[in-house]
Amino acid sequence: MFLLFFLKFIIGIVIGSFIAALTYRYPKKISNIYGRSFCDNCKKQIKWFDNIPLLSFIFLGGRCRDCSGRISLRYPAIEILTAVFFVLIGFNIIWLILFCILEVIFIIDLENQIIPDIFVFIGLAVVILNFQFLSQGVIIFNSALAGLVCASFLLLVHLLTKGRGMGLGDVKFAVLGGFIVGLPLSPIWLLIAFLTGAVVGIILILVGKAKLKSKIAFGPFLIAAIPITLLWGQKIIDILGSH
Ligand SMILES: [Zn+2]
């Protein structure tokens, strides 16, 4: 039992380390996605024994061996986040792959305010292939419809706010998100994303981290709302319906 838990955690740490590198390099168009890591500060190549996920960060006290420059907290944070979700999800390959794709989009949008199309396409391919595999004709139609409805709604917001409230990346992502949560739950999904986005936006303005006109990426809210919707969406619908 403990061994299995440990194995999932270690796999999560290793995949998380790869995701941390990918999400850093992809938006900066560093072609060498799989290449060796360099220190951001002194640009020296990091030796293999200083590049062991999580452990090296702890042993080096979060500093580069050569220049003592701080190593960004994003690396251990992403590794631990991935490991925790790998433990929670277990050995469900489709959900593990989907989680990784959503995590990549989450991080890239949070840090760069952009959702690269390629990751949305990969996510859609995984979801559709999974349906094909299970041959659930009715459900795939239901999900495709949900994706189209969600994307149309966000496109409307995009057009009404002249692109300031919603980027086209979010509109395209809504096809994937709608596909994942399906039809009865998709309005709840968008509602949760808008509400959490508004609450966090107001908090950021109140603590002075953002201004009224600052652009805050909406993708992370759309993505964080997916597991909330899948876990508690039906309960939320029941509660709203009973009043
Ligand atoms: Zn350095």
Residues whose N, C-alpha, C, O or C-beta is under 5 A from the ligand:
A	BS01	ZN	C39 N41 C42 C64 D66 C67 S68 G69
